[in-house]
Amino acid sequence: MTARLFVPAALALSVLAAGCATKSYVREQIKQSEGRTGDSVTRLDSSVSQERGRIDGLVVQVTEAGELAGQAQNRAEAATAKADAANESAGQALARADQTDSRLTRLWSNRNRWNAGDTAVIRFGFNRSQLDDRGETALLDVVRQLQDNPNLIVALEGYTDSQGPADYNIQLSQRRVESVRRFLVEKGVELHRIQSIGLGAVRPAAENTTPKGRSENRRVAVKLLVPVE
């Protein structure tokens, strides 16, 4: 009897012990599972944080790229504006060059063609080539016109009356022309703008048969010439 009672009791204790062991095992498994879950969550949080950091970095890069693109566009627009201005300036310069070329071509074609302007007559005493006060006063007006108009040139033609040898009269007319030319240069007229020649007794302005006529022939004709455009 006692043996039969002991068997169920032993079975009960065995079941109880097994039950306790099973609970401990379950709790251990749950604890381990919770640990693994916690580790997974931690790793997931870390991955999420890293991904967020990467995304934030990408956003910053995109923002900076947008700013750089905007700056590049502004520089491109400025460069385009400068290029347009340069093209406009080049077009204007080309137009001026064409105008200048046309004018120079016209001037070259007409380089030996001049229109006569004002003429001043400088008188000289008998056998003299020096300028007097009246002659210098008349030449000052010629100087003023030449200074006011750089396109003008002046042609000097020297003459004498018919008295004396022809060779001497040629030399005398040349000395008279030289006196006028020297005065103009001293007053600032460029030498290349002055043409001069001594012609002696040719082309008389009056008859050489009277003192008055001969005095009118002792002269230098100062002719202002205007280029044909």
HELIX and SHEET records of a PDB file:
HELIX    1   1 THR A    2  SER A  109  1                                 108    
HELIX    2   2 ASP A  133  ASP A  148  1                                  16    
HELIX    3   3 ALA A  166  GLU A  186  1                                  21    
HELIX    4   4 LEU A  191  ARG A  193  5                                   3    
HELIX    5   5 PRO A  211  ASN A  217  1                                   7    
SHEET    1   A 4 TRP A 114  ARG A 123  0                                        
SHEET    2   A 4 ARG A 219  PRO A 227 -1                                        
SHEET    3   A 4 ILE A 153  GLY A 158 -1                                        
SHEET    4   A 4 ILE A 194  GLY A 198  1                                        
END                                                                             
